[in-house]
């Protein structure tokens, strides 16, 4: 095994290893499974480019641009997808599209006009995705398979902040170990009803795939003309709430999806859970208690505090880029100031209702009682 | 008026709750493990107990005390993590040189370049320990080195790579044993970040 982990660097996503366990009430256990599927050693061998022409993208690989892009420390990103001929995407469940075997996604990251890495998500078998990254060489002529442990400090972003290629397990932290999925390719992200205020939103270039082109080219099954007639959008009574929730679905919703222990702390921010009633989804964040405590604050913190915005755990953690506090906890080392500003404005615009004032009084009473008991 | 009445009612309820919680917290009677704990065989639990004893979990997750023969883990607080009532002052500033980190006498709080870390309550208390954790989350945490398998990185000196290198069966045994312990309410402080780099 060489440095770039030709073997160990293989991440088999979706590697759901159902382990039969005794006891009817015990759930099947899921685990990462590593099998010996070897991804190409070089990016030039993955099918992204025409043979012998690194930089000339094979036209079978289609550009797309999610309307709510993930914050990646200001990297310039380009995305392509390859859908094998005569295959379709199974759209029976909008919360979990199924891609045909052979599907490949690529995402190229550049800083300061230099290509740094290109990530590839490849559906190698019916149940297995391979997720790898290729690190560009100095001459920018090709990229080689990165180590499964990641590659630290491959580019300077600003000051002492450096971009690192994520490890194999970190890839699956977001894309899912139990059920791997591409995150920027779903009904909301490809909708033609694009949010004009999306934070870091990118223009839709001619030829980019959208729901409309996918339907027009018969790439969805069942055909989803309903998504063309009524393009998916986050339905809210305010444009700001729509934009903020869009940001959350991309940057928070891959982990905070209403399951597991995290569901106790944060309600689901997955796109499919917030689209139909965005106002209700936003309200669930306001005043919601969390175990995570804003430093130097007495008592429990809440996710969004419309009375004292600086006490909002979400705002604090989005501002932070310290390892124990920051959100998201991986994939970024630079604060997304535009998002922080947008969230600050959004919180300030929330109505300070009598209910919130009442909650504030109750929290104060609780703090006084707890202090008295502790001092006893 | 309705608000005042509601607040008074809320206060009385809170007071009753706090009294009950405190009475319960000071009880030495082991409580029944929460339902999140999967039913585990005695053999699995014993294997987990053996691993806990031999892999040094008590070195940090059980507060140490001064014993007749020197420092020793206080097994009356076994695996309960950093004591909530031991509020640590700011760590001492170390002079330049090879001394780069410090530890509390309990061996449950550590300060270094990563900030300040506190060892976790591993008992199955649902609010302050692992009571709401699932076996899968525990396995993923040990394998990825991320809190709850997908959050922040676990901090030094937690030797998760060693535990993560155990087979899944052994990690399951560890979890089974921890879930068999009496739940103890002890809210460990969250980590303290170092000054943010520019």
Interface residues (C-beta under 8 A of the other chain):
Chain A: X19 X22 X23 X25 X26 X27 X29 X30 X31 X32 X159 X160 X161 X169 X170 X173 X174 X177 X255 X260 X261 X262 X264 X292 X293 X295 X320 X321 X322 X323 X324 X325 X326 X329 X330 X354 X358 X361 X362 X365 X366 X369 X370 X373
Chain B: X3 X6 X7 X10 X11 X14 X15 X18 X19 X22 X38 X39 X41 X114 X115 X132 X133 X134 X135 X136 X137 X139 X140 X143 X144 X146 X147 X148 X149 X150 X151 X152 X153 X155 X168 X172 X190 X191 X192 X193 X194 X196 X197 X198
